């Protein structure tokens, strides 16, 4: 079996996408500090400095490779390097993704396609390349980072919701298909966490900041609301890293994993309340202090 310099056979080989920030960065450092051989990939290697800075105090040895989940050639190159170096991939964490904010009428077709290309087709692209390697060994774990937004929808996040709902369905189907080969397919469905998804990596619909848009005032209201809550209510992303390790070491990992209490409660309500009741509660929460803005849209329209 191919072995790289310093390679230890007992180490699990963990391949993670989207590691320049957020869950990918935190999980890479955490798992490496626990003795896993981590291959951290990212679309733009110019953004690797944050990861390297986190590795130094932790004393981690992490392989960093370029990989764009929407570029099949870059996936092939990265996976080939890992296979030649280590001979296997024990765990794939499909983490790369982003959220585009914006009401449907402000979203362009290109906005929506890019969202699906990364969050859904990107996961399929990487998974398709890794499955044969795991199947050869008759073992492996594929952990897909979904979202609580894949279990219920919110206004202004339609494209993101659609990408995560698609990921949920794909993962459930794939779970049945790969179980016979000893490969587990697992979902993690986080709520809001303190990552750059809401700041440096924030992405908005083409018409989001267009003052001529019917939804302009309401869009700005939602942004201010997120900014207000991001440090006060959002969770520590290290919790996701801890959960990933728990799932890696578990002999019978749960398929769906909702890590934070508030998201579990919301999912419980969505699952068991009549939709009419749940939607009334959600609207009352989401549009609190924004009734005048909603009324303004109706009047303008």
Secondary structure, DSSP 8 states (H G I E B T S, - for coil): ----TT--TTS-EEEES--SSHHHHHHHHHHHHTT-EEEEEES-GGGTHHHHHHHHHHT--EEEEE--TT-HHHHHHHHHHHHHHHS--SEEEE-----EE--GGG--HHHHHHHHIIIIIHHHHHHHHHHHHHHHHT-EEEEEE--GGGTS--TT-HHHHHHHHHHHHHHHHHHHHHHTTTEEEEEE----BSSGGGTTT-EE-TTTT-TTSTTHHHHHHHHHHHHHHTTTT-B-THHHHHHHHHHHH-SS--SEE--SHHHHHHHHHHHHS-HHHHHHHHHHHHTTT-HHHHHHHHHH-
